Amino acid sequence: MLFIMMAGRSPFDAEDVMHIYRNIVKGFKREIFPESFGQDLIELIQGLCRKKPERRLPMGPGGAGNIQAHPWFQDYPWDAVS
């Protein structure tokens, strides 16, 4: 969802459903990220979308706090959300 909100498109777009499915199964490749994406955003998206669930960003010792602590969110007012 973060990729779609920032890029305005899905990283898995294709003309038919089976091709979309294949793109999802293959996962992200470096070249699909728009040039406008900074390294922090790319690392955040990759961290959230790892193939192995146990390797995803919120699954580490810090839990969901790992997302809040990520550099891409450094200026986000988390206190205002709660």
QUIKAQUI-V82341 format. One record per backbone hydrogen bond with DSSP energy under -0.5 kcal/mol. NH is the residue of the N-H (numbers start at 1). CO is the residue of the C=O. Records with the same first field share a line. If there is no record, write none. Layout:
# QUIKAQUI-V82341
NH->CO + CO
This chain:
# QUIKAQUI-V82341
5->1
6->2
7->3
8->4
13->10
20->16
21->17
22->18
23->19
24->20
25->21
26->22
27->23
32->29
33->30
37->34
42->38
43->39
44->40
45->41
46->42
47->43
48->44
49->45
53->51
55->52
56->53
57->47
59->56
60->57
63->60
65->62
66->63
67->64
68->64
69->65
70->67
73->70
74->71
76->73
78->76
80->77
81->77 + 78
82->78
